[in-house]
Amino acid sequence: MNRDMDLIRRIALETADAPHGKRLDKLDGVDPNDFALHVIWMDEAGLVKAQIFQPISGRVSATVLRLTWDGCEFVDAVRSDTLWNKAKDNVIKPAGSFTFGILRDWIKTEITQGLPTLRGLG
């Protein structure tokens, strides 16, 4: 299975928008196995703190406990649908294969270039 960046974004946004202390263990319309695998990847990438359940027999499950600092930064960067769609058109689709760091850096650059007060400082 490949990473689904739209699912990662959705998990991050849902976590950010949840009431303090609420854990996220599923999303409507998302296969539980896909959800768990993406949460595991997000935990490994440092975007979330998660509780992973890997029983000897049975299916793996995962619960997002909270966003990390980097996860909050990611949410801030991808909250705009306009910016997210632009990132998908300019980074994710053309590259086919990309690193998360490249996506994050591209989004940061777009945000910085969109801030007139910062452009005037350079």
C-alpha positions in Angstrom: 0.0 0.0 0.0 1.2 3.5 -0.8 0.8 6.6 1.4 -2.4 8.5 0.7 -1.5 12.1 1.4 -5.2 13.1 1.4 -5.8 10.6 4.2 -2.8 11.8 6.1 -4.1 15.4 5.8 -7.6 14.3 6.9 -6.3 12.5 9.9 -4.2 15.5 10.9 -7.1 17.9 10.5 -9.6 15.7 12.3 -7.1 15.4 15.2 -6.5 19.1 15.3 -10.2 20.0 15.3 -11.1 17.4 18.0 -11.8 18.6 21.5 -8.8 18.5 23.8 -8.2 14.9 25.1 -10.4 13.2 22.4 -8.6 10.3 20.7 -9.1 9.5 17.1 -9.4 5.8 16.3 -11.4 5.8 13.0 -12.7 8.0 10.2 -16.1 7.6 8.5 -15.7 6.0 5.1 -12.1 4.8 5.8 -11.1 1.2 6.0 -9.8 0.5 9.5 -6.7 -1.2 8.2 -5.9 1.8 6.0 -6.5 4.2 8.9 -4.2 2.2 11.2 -1.4 2.0 8.7 -1.5 5.7 8.0 -1.5 6.5 11.7 1.5 4.3 12.1 3.3 6.1 9.3 2.3 9.5 10.8 3.7 8.4 14.2 6.9 7.3 12.6 7.1 10.6 10.8 6.7 12.5 14.1 3.3 14.1 13.1 1.3 12.4 15.9 1.7 10.5 19.1 -0.2 7.3 18.7 -1.1 4.1 20.5 -0.5 1.1 18.2 -2.1 -2.3 18.9 -0.4 -5.2 17.2 -1.9 -8.4 18.5 -0.2 -11.7 17.7 -3.3 -12.7 15.8 -5.8 -10.3 14.4 -5.7 -7.0 12.8 -3.5 -4.0 13.7 -5.3 -1.0 15.1 -4.1 2.5 15.9 -5.4 5.5 17.9 -4.1 9.0 17.5 -3.6 10.5 21.0 -2.5 14.0 19.8 -0.6 16.0 17.3 3.1 16.7 17.9 4.6 20.1 17.3 5.5 19.1 13.8 2.0 17.8 13.4 0.6 21.2 14.4 2.9 22.8 11.9 1.7 20.4 9.2 -1.9 21.2 10.0 -1.3 24.9 9.8 0.4 24.4 6.4 -2.3 22.2 4.8 -5.5 23.6 6.3 -6.2 25.7 3.2 -7.9 23.6 0.5 -6.6 26.0 -2.1 -3.0 25.5 -1.0 -3.4 21.8 -0.5 -4.8 21.4 -4.1 -1.9 23.5 -5.4 0.6 21.2 -3.5 -1.0 18.1 -5.0 -0.9 19.6 -8.5 2.7 20.9 -8.2 4.4 18.3 -6.0 2.5 15.1 -5.4 1.1 14.3 -8.9 4.1 15.4 -11.1 6.7 13.7 -8.9 4.8 10.5 -8.4 7.5 9.7 -5.8 8.4 12.4 -3.4 9.5 12.7 0.2 7.4 14.2 2.9 10.2 16.8 3.5 9.9 18.0 0.0 6.2 18.5 0.3 6.6 20.3 3.7 9.3 22.6 2.3 7.2 23.4 -0.8 4.2 24.3 1.3 6.3 26.5 3.6 7.7 28.3 0.7 4.2 28.9 -0.8 3.0 30.3 2.5 6.0 32.6 2.9 5.7 33.9 -0.7 2.0 34.6 0.0 2.7 36.8 3.0 3.2 40.3 1.7 4.7 41.5 5.0 7.4 38.8 4.8 8.2 39.5 1.2 8.9 43.1 2.0 11.4 42.1 4.7 13.6 40.2 2.2 
